[in-house]
Amino acid sequence: MEQAIRDLPRQFEFEPVIENESALRRAKRIIVCGMGGSNLATGLLAMAHPREDIRAHRDFGLPFLPNGDLEASFIVANSYSGNTEETVDAFETALERELALAAIATGGILLELAKKRNIPFIRIPATGIQPRSALGFQVRAFLKLLGDEKGSIETQKLSTFLDIEKTEKQGKALAKKLAGTIPVIYASARNKTLSHIWKIKFNETAKIPAFCNTFPELNHNEMTGFDAAGKARPLVERFHFIFLRDEEDAPKILKRMTETAKLFKKMKFGVEILPVEGRGFWHKIFDDLTVADWTSLYLARHYGADPDAIPLVEEFKKRMA
């Protein structure tokens, strides 16, 4: 895992190539079918293109939409291995319905089917890392499929813009503060994907529970759950809050973050406010997520967990097989 984090800038040197490009059919609505780490890029793309209809599908088959909506969609099947059961099923369903379709994978069944049926696809490098660590490869592949030249140019610069040493220091320091606690990550609704990815990195890398939510919704319900007293107090004592503060968020949201942090500190909770900032959209995103990578890695070391292995997931797959 450590080497995967250090090598992240090199992922942005990847030059994706669309095979069977002559068969590529784009549409205004984009539905990305994928599971786990293979569908994290979708939310980031939606953040980068807020005016476009980009949605994630994390299930078998295809989403239930009004008549005609699927036919007006561009389906992208994304599986790092190319063998994810749910994603292959979605790909085959789209094939049966003759929908606009493409695939992203390192190989596997998906690319075999794409080759056989003349479906556009992008092969991403198979470097042996976990899917959640291949986010740079996946974002670059998606930007190519979407024809986003500006995003492609901006992400390419991350090969030199990302400061791995700086983010390691930040992550190591944060991990010390979080040791022995349960992280709760809060962000604005527009940055909800960031808080979700932070949560997943804590789950899969550090092997600890973690939770996430967004402003302003959490101020109307979830925050009251931490106002525990008496016999309920021990239930909440281990929570430690991380606020992802983006100065580009609406002033009302920033005020809510400030006041919520003050309330939680008054209640004796640990609160960390992390600025989300950088040289452009994509630098801001990956600088933040690299801190998440380092934090979860150092927490894994603190707890004696293997940051790469996901034994429970593998055991579940065997049971399902």
N, C-alpha and C positions, 0 to 999 in steps of 0.2 A: 504493500500500500504506500509506504513512504516513497519508493521510487516512482510510483504512478503519479503521486502529487508533484514530485520534482520535475517529472517529464511533461506535466500538463502543457506548458508553453509550446512544446514541440507538436502537440496535437493541432495547433493552429497553422502549422506549415502544411498540413494535409490538403492536397488539391483533389477534391472529389470529381469523379467523372460519371456522367449519366450514360449507362449502357442502354441500348435500344431507345435512344433519345427521340428518334423519329416517331415513336409511338406515344410520346408524352402528351397527355391531355390535362391541362390545369383547369381549375374551377375556382369560383369565389369562395366557396366553403371548403375548408380543409379538415378532414377527420383523420387523426393519427391513431392507429390501432397498435397498442403495445402495452407491455406489463412492466412494473418495477422500474429499474434504472433505464430501461429502453423507452420510457415514455416521459422522462423528466424534461427533455428539451422542448416538448410541446408547449408547456406553460411559459417558458422563456420566450419562445417565438410569438406567442400570443401577447406577451408584454411588449415585445419589440414592434408588433403590428396591431395596436389596440383597435384600429378601425376595421380589421379583417376578422372574419369568422373562422377562427382556428380552435378546434376542440379536441380533447383527448378521449379516446374510447378504451376502457380497461375491462374488457369482457370478451366472451366468445361472440362470434357473429358480428353484426353491425348494429349501431344504435337505432332505436325506434324513432323514426322521424315522419312527419306528414308526407303524404303521397307526393312524389316528385322531388322531394328534398335530397334524398340520397342520389338520385340520378343527376342532380346538379352539384354534386360534391366530388372532391378529389380525395381519394382514399390512399393513405400512406401506411403501409405495414412496416413497423420498425421493431426488429428483434435483434439484439446484439449477436446472439448465437445463430439466429435464423431458424431455430427449432422450437420456439416458444409455442406451446399448444394453442393458447387462446389467439395468438397473432396469426398463426398459420390458418386457423379456422376462419378468422376474419378475412384473410387474403383469399381463401377459396370461395367464401361467400360473395365477395366482390367480383371474383372471376365469373361465377355463375350468373351474376346479374349484369355482367359486362359494363361495370362502372369504370370511370377514370381511376387508374390504379398505378401505384409505384411501390417499391420496396427498398428498405435500407437494412443491411445486415453484413456480418463478416463472411457469411457463407450459409451452409445448412439447407434445409428444405425450401425456405423462402426463395433463395437465389436459384435453386434448381428449378422451381416452378416458374420463376420469372424468365429464366432463359428459355425454358420449354415453350412458354406461352407468349413470348415476345413482349414482356411487360418491362417498362423502364425500371432500372434499379441502380443503386449506388453501393459498391462494396467498400466498407470501411475497414481500416487495418485491424487485423487480429493480433493484438499484442499480448494477449493473455491476462489483461486487467479485468476487473469487475465492470459490468455495464454502467454502474453509477459513476465510475471513474473515467468513462469514455465520453463524457459530455461534450468535450471540445470537438471530437470527431463527428458526433451526431449533429451538433449545431451546424457545423460546416457543411455536412451533407444536406441537411434540410434547407439551408440558405441557397444552396445550388439548385435543389429541386424547385424551390419557390421562385427562382430567378431574382433573388435579392442581391444584386451586385454591390450595393452600398454596404450591406451587412457583411458580405464576404470580404470586402476590403478592410472593414473595421476589425473583424475578428482575426484576420491575418496578422494585424499589427500586435495582437496579444502575445505573439511568440517572443516579442521583445518588451512589451509593456508590463507584463505580469512580474511582480516582485515576489518571488517565492520565499526569500529569506525574511522579508518584512512580514508576510502573512504567517510564516512559521512562528515568529516571535509572538504575534498576536494570538495565534491559536494555542500555543503552549501556555501563555499567561492565562488565557480564558479557561483552559482545561483545569488548571490548578484551582481556580475559583469554583468550578462546577463539580469538582470531585466530591462524591458522596451525596449528590443531589440529583433531582429529576428536572431536566431542562424543559422550559416552556418558551417557545419562540413566538414572538408577536411582530407583526408587520402591518402595513396598510393593505387594504384590499387589492390595490394595484400591484403590490409586491408579495401577494400571498404565495406565489410559486417559490420564492426564496425561503420563506419560513417552512414550507412543506419539504423542500430539499434538505434544509438543515435538520429537520426532524428525521428524515430517512437516513441521513448520514450517521446520526446518533444511534438509530436503531440497528443499522447494518454493520457499521464499523466498530462502534464502541459496545454494541450489544446491550444497550440500556433503553428503558422506556423514555419517550420524549413526546411532547405534544405541541401543537401549533394552532394559532387562530389569528384573526385579523380585526383591525379597527375599521369602523366603529362598533361592529356587531358584538365583540366581546364585552364592551362596556354595558350592554343591555342584559347580559345573562352570566357568562362564564366567570367574570370577576367576583360575583357574589359567592361563588363556590369556594373561594379562598378566604372568605370572612368567617372562618370556622373557630369555634370556641368550645370549651369544656371537653367532653369525650371525643369530639370530632377534630380537635386541634391537631393531634398526632398525624392525622391523615394528610395534612397539607404542609407539615413542617419541612419536608424535603424538597419542595419545589423551588427552583431558581429561574428567574425570568431573564430572557434576552430580548431586548427591543431593537429591531432593525430600523434605524432612523434614517430616512431619505429626505433631504431638504427639498427635494422636488415634489414631495407629497403636499397635499392641500394644507393650508395653515390650520384649519379646524382639526385635521388629523394629527398634525404635529402637536397641537395644544393638548389633545386627548392623550397622546403618548407621554407628554411631560407630566400631566396631572395624575395619570395612572401610575407612573413610576414613583411619584411622590407618595401616593397612597400606599403602594406596596412596600416602600422603604419604611414608612411609618408603621406598617404591620410587621416589620422585622424580616421581610423577605429579602433575599439577595436579588439585586437588579443590575443588569449590565446593559448599557446603551451603546450599541455599535453603529457608527456612521456608515451608511451605504453611499460610497462616493467613488469617483474614478474619472478617467479621461475618455468620456463617451459612454454610451449605454452598455455595450458589451464588456468594456473594461470594468465598469462598476459592478456588473453582475458576477463576473468570474473572480474579481478580487474578493468579493464578499464570500462566494462559495468556496474559495481556496482557504479562507480562514475557517470555514466550517469543516473542511477536510482535515486540516491540522488539529483543530480542537477535538474532533472525534477520534483521530489517531492517537493523540496523547492521552485521551480518556481510556482508550482501549488498552494502552500500555499500563495505565494506572490500575485498571481492573484485572490485568492479566488475560485479556481477551485477544483472540486472533482477529486482527482487523480485516483480513481478506476472506476468511471462511464464513459461510452462512449455513452451518450444519442443519439447523431446524428447517430451513427452506429445502435443502437437498433431501432430508428425510421425508418431508411432506411429498416431494415429487416422486420419490420411490414408492410411497404408499399409494399415490394416485395411479402410478404405472401398473 
